[in-house]
């Protein structure tokens, strides 16, 4: 059975399909949103080896003509250089303004292909087929696309909504524990920031989710996460207000990623550490009770926080915080927990306190 969710914005709406046979029916679903048969299919090498040929065959069976561009896996592909290679592929495919760009892969593929789709010929149709837990519950929904700059993550990008998001649950079985737990970081984020009941459900079911034995449980976690994000995007598409709360853990997390040249952390791992720092900062500022702080920290620890590398310094992280795209002038802005399912925006905490929070995190999870 396929669940059909809907994301609505002021100017558009699109379906999010979640189920066990979504990939095999992808061609039929594509016909609902495009009449164009030619499309540019972007994937990375690892994902293509797992699902690419099947995806291509399913599209061919429905009369589509996919032109394939395979990129290197990993965060470093979110660059102008690789984006340029995809532009070249679009030109080689003779793609016009009606030619869809289809992203088959995780968050890197989706962000990068979406950025190309939003800028090629000033915008062509974009289709998301996310294959990782993180991309299924977060990056594929909501329209944020972009690439990184050496000084910071996602500094170059746009808001560009897809025509369709197709979530195939069985792709999650291909993920190793590290990748899957990284995705769970974003799932837990929704419970921490807006849904206390979902947080408590995750407390009770985390280990069962990690074991991936029950598709119904995975489906619940994914559909609840998407539903929460869709509600936020409906109210605030371009991050002018409510949508800012989705950045919980990301201010510290992006600084960690940039400090390590995007080579140590998976994105979800950095966000997980970032949320741990955020809840500690909230406690120092008396925004959250000691009990709630401990419950949030405990759940984050159960998901699996990894230590920072030995050579990363507090000074480097503070420097990278200065390039956070959510800054207002010289003022750093943080999303901080204020309870289970509650957050608030806090601007310009003392620099000495930020240093203390980072140092505490390193003591709790010794670098190595």
C-alpha positions in Angstrom: 0.0 0.0 0.0 1.3 3.5 -0.9 0.6 6.4 1.4 -0.1 9.7 -0.5 0.8 12.8 1.4 0.7 16.4 0.2 2.9 19.4 0.5 1.2 22.7 -0.1 2.9 26.1 -0.5 1.5 29.5 -1.5 2.2 28.9 -5.2 2.3 25.1 -5.6 1.5 21.7 -4.2 2.9 18.3 -4.8 2.4 14.7 -3.7 4.8 12.7 -1.5 4.3 9.0 -2.1 5.5 6.6 0.6 5.4 2.8 0.2 7.0 -0.5 -0.6 6.4 -0.5 -4.4 6.9 3.2 -5.2 10.1 2.7 -7.2 8.6 0.0 -9.4 5.6 2.3 -10.2 7.7 5.4 -10.6 7.0 5.8 -14.3 3.2 5.7 -13.7 3.6 8.3 -11.0 5.7 10.5 -13.2 3.0 10.6 -15.8 0.8 12.4 -13.3 3.2 15.4 -13.2 4.9 15.5 -16.6 4.1 14.8 -20.2 7.8 14.9 -21.2 9.4 11.6 -22.0 13.0 12.7 -22.0 14.5 13.3 -18.5 17.9 13.8 -16.9 18.4 11.2 -14.2 21.1 12.2 -11.6 22.5 9.7 -9.1 25.7 8.9 -7.4 27.9 5.9 -8.0 26.9 4.0 -4.8 23.2 4.5 -5.2 23.3 3.7 -8.9 24.9 0.3 -8.2 22.1 -0.5 -5.8 19.0 0.9 -7.5 20.0 2.7 -10.8 19.5 0.0 -13.3 16.1 -1.1 -11.9 15.0 2.6 -11.8 16.1 3.1 -15.4 14.2 -0.1 -16.5 11.0 0.9 -14.7 11.1 4.3 -16.5 11.8 2.7 -19.9 8.8 0.4 -19.4 6.6 3.4 -19.1 8.0 5.0 -22.2 10.4 7.5 -20.6 13.9 8.2 -22.0 16.3 8.8 -19.1 19.7 10.4 -19.8 21.9 9.3 -16.9 24.5 11.4 -15.1 26.4 9.7 -12.3 28.4 11.8 -9.8 30.8 10.9 -7.0 29.2 10.1 -3.7 29.7 12.3 -0.7 29.3 15.9 0.6 32.2 17.2 -1.5 30.1 16.7 -4.7 27.9 19.7 -3.6 30.2 22.0 -5.5 30.1 24.3 -8.5 32.4 21.9 -10.3 30.0 19.0 -10.1 27.0 21.2 -10.7 28.7 22.4 -13.9 29.1 18.8 -15.0 25.4 18.3 -14.6 24.7 21.4 -16.6 26.9 19.9 -19.3 24.9 16.6 -19.1 21.6 18.5 -19.5 22.9 20.3 -22.6 24.2 16.9 -24.0 20.7 15.5 -23.4 19.2 18.5 -25.3 17.1 19.2 -22.2 14.5 22.0 -22.7 12.4 23.9 -20.2 10.0 21.0 -19.9 12.6 18.3 -19.3 12.5 17.0 -15.7 15.6 16.5 -13.6 15.2 13.4 -11.5 17.3 13.0 -8.4 17.9 9.4 -7.3 19.9 9.3 -4.1 20.4 10.9 -0.7 20.5 14.5 0.4 23.6 15.4 -1.6 22.2 14.2 -4.9 18.8 15.9 -4.1 20.3 19.2 -3.1 22.7 19.3 -6.0 20.3 18.1 -8.7 17.6 20.5 -7.3 20.0 23.4 -7.5 20.8 22.6 -11.1 17.0 22.2 -11.9 16.3 25.6 -10.3 18.9 27.4 -12.4 19.1 25.5 -15.7 17.1 27.5 -18.3 15.9 29.5 -15.2 14.1 26.5 -13.9 12.9 23.0 -15.1 10.7 20.4 -13.4 12.3 18.6 -10.5 11.6 15.1 -9.2 12.9 13.7 -5.9 13.4 10.0 -5.3 15.2 9.9 -2.0 16.9 6.7 -1.0 18.3 7.4 2.5 16.3 8.0 5.7 17.7 11.5 6.1 16.7 12.5 2.6 13.3 10.9 2.9 12.3 12.7 6.1 14.0 16.0 5.5 15.9 17.2 2.5 13.6 15.9 -0.2 10.6 17.8 1.2 10.3 21.6 1.4 12.2 22.9 -1.6 15.6 23.8 -0.2 18.3 23.1 -2.8 21.9 24.3 -2.9 25.6 23.7 -2.9 28.4 24.3 -0.4 31.1 26.9 -0.3 34.5 26.1 1.3 33.7 28.5 4.1 30.3 27.1 4.9 27.5 24.6 4.1 24.6 25.5 1.8 25.7 29.1 1.4 24.7 29.0 -2.3 21.2 27.9 -3.1 17.5 28.6 -3.6 14.0 27.6 -2.7 12.7 25.3 -5.5 9.8 22.9 -4.9 9.8 19.5 -6.6 6.9 18.3 -8.7 6.9 14.9 -7.0 8.6 13.1 -4.1 8.7 9.3 -4.3 9.8 7.5 -1.1 10.6 3.8 -1.5 10.7 2.3 2.0 12.7 -0.8 0.9 15.8 1.3 0.0 16.3 1.7 3.7 17.4 -1.9 4.0 20.5 -1.0 2.0 21.7 1.5 4.6 24.4 0.5 7.1 23.9 1.3 10.7 25.8 4.5 10.5 23.8 5.9 7.6 20.5 4.9 9.2 21.3 6.4 12.6 22.4 9.6 10.8 18.9 9.7 9.3 17.3 9.1 12.7 18.8 12.3 13.9 16.4 14.3 11.7 13.5 12.1 12.8 14.3 12.8 16.5 14.6 16.5 15.6 10.9 16.6 14.8 10.0 15.1 18.2 12.2 17.5 20.1 11.1 20.6 18.3 7.3 20.3 17.8 5.7 16.9 18.8 6.2 15.7 22.4 4.0 12.6 21.8 6.2 11.7 18.8 9.3 12.2 21.0 7.9 9.8 23.6 7.1 7.3 20.9 10.7 7.5 19.7 11.9 7.0 23.3 9.9 3.7 23.4 10.6 2.4 19.9 14.1 3.6 19.0 15.8 0.2 19.1 13.0 -1.4 17.1 13.4 1.3 14.4 17.2 0.8 14.3 16.6 -3.0 13.7 14.4 -2.1 10.7 12.3 -5.3 11.2 8.9 -3.7 10.9 8.1 -1.7 7.8 5.0 -0.3 9.5 7.1 1.2 12.2 9.4 2.8 9.6 6.5 4.1 7.7 5.0 5.7 10.8 8.3 7.4 11.6 8.7 8.7 8.0 5.2 9.8 7.4 4.9 11.6 10.8 8.2 13.4 10.0 7.1 14.4 6.5 3.7 15.5 7.8 5.3 17.7 10.4 7.6 19.3 7.9 4.9 19.7 5.3 2.8 21.6 7.9 5.7 24.0 8.7 6.5 24.5 5.0 2.8 25.3 4.3 2.9 28.1 6.8 6.4 29.4 6.0 7.9 28.3 2.7 11.0 30.6 2.6 12.1 30.5 6.2 10.8 33.9 7.2 9.3 32.7 10.5 8.2 29.3 11.7 10.4 27.4 9.3 13.5 28.5 11.2 12.8 25.9 13.8 13.8 23.2 11.4 17.4 24.4 11.9 17.5 22.9 15.4 21.0 21.4 15.8 22.1 22.8 12.4 24.0 25.9 13.5 26.5 23.9 15.5 26.2 21.0 13.1 27.1 23.0 10.0 30.1 24.5 11.8 31.3 20.9 12.7 30.9 19.8 9.1 32.8 22.8 7.7 35.5 22.6 10.4 36.3 19.0 9.2 36.1 19.9 5.5 32.9 17.7 5.2 35.0 14.6 5.5 34.4 13.4 9.1 30.7 13.7 9.8 27.6 12.5 7.9 25.2 15.4 7.9 22.9 13.7 10.4 25.8 12.9 12.7 26.7 16.6 12.7 23.1 17.6 13.4 23.0 15.0 16.2 26.0 16.6 17.9 24.6 20.0 17.1 21.4 19.2 18.9 23.3 17.9 21.9 25.1 21.3 22.1 21.9 23.2 21.5 20.1 21.5 24.5 23.2 22.1 26.7 23.1 25.8 25.7 19.4 25.9 26.4 20.0 24.5 29.9 22.8 27.0 30.6 20.3 29.7 29.6 17.6 28.2 31.8 15.3 27.7 28.9 14.7 24.0 29.5 14.3 22.0 32.7 17.1 19.7 33.9 14.7 16.7 33.5 13.8 17.5 29.9 17.4 18.3 29.0 18.4 14.9 30.3 15.7 13.1 28.4 16.6 14.8 25.1 20.4 14.2 25.7 19.7 10.5 26.5 17.7 10.0 23.3 20.4 11.7 21.2 23.0 9.5 22.8 21.0 6.4 22.1 20.8 7.4 18.4 24.6 7.4 18.4 26.7 10.6 18.8 30.2 10.2 17.2 33.3 11.9 18.6 34.9 14.9 16.8 38.3 14.3 15.3 41.4 14.9 17.4 42.6 17.9 15.5 39.4 20.0 15.5 39.5 22.9 17.9 36.9 25.0 19.7 38.4 28.1 18.0 37.8 26.6 14.5 34.2 25.8 15.3 33.6 29.3 16.7 35.1 30.7 13.5 32.9 28.6 11.3 29.8 29.6 13.3 30.6 33.1 12.1 29.7 32.1 8.5 26.3 30.5 9.4 23.8 31.5 6.8 21.2 32.2 9.5 23.1 35.1 11.0 21.4 38.5 11.3 24.2 41.0 10.8 26.8 40.1 13.4 24.2 38.3 15.5 24.2 34.4 15.7 20.8 32.9 15.9 20.1 29.5 17.5 17.0 27.2 17.7 17.0 25.9 21.3 14.8 23.3 23.0 12.5 24.7 25.8 10.8 21.4 26.6 9.7 18.1 24.9 8.2 19.2 21.6 9.0 22.9 22.2 11.7 25.2 20.9 12.4 28.9 20.7 14.6 31.2 18.7 17.5 32.7 20.8 19.8 35.4 19.4 23.3 36.3 20.3 24.3 34.1 23.2 27.6 35.1 24.9 30.6 33.8 23.0 32.2 32.5 26.2 29.1 30.4 26.8 29.3 29.0 23.3 32.9 28.0 23.9 31.9 26.4 27.2 29.1 24.3 25.5 31.5 23.1 22.8 34.1 22.2 25.4 31.5 20.3 27.5 30.5 18.3 24.4 34.1 17.3 23.7 34.5 16.2 27.3 31.3 14.1 27.2 32.3 12.6 23.8 36.2 12.7 23.9 37.8 13.5 20.6 39.6 10.7 18.8 
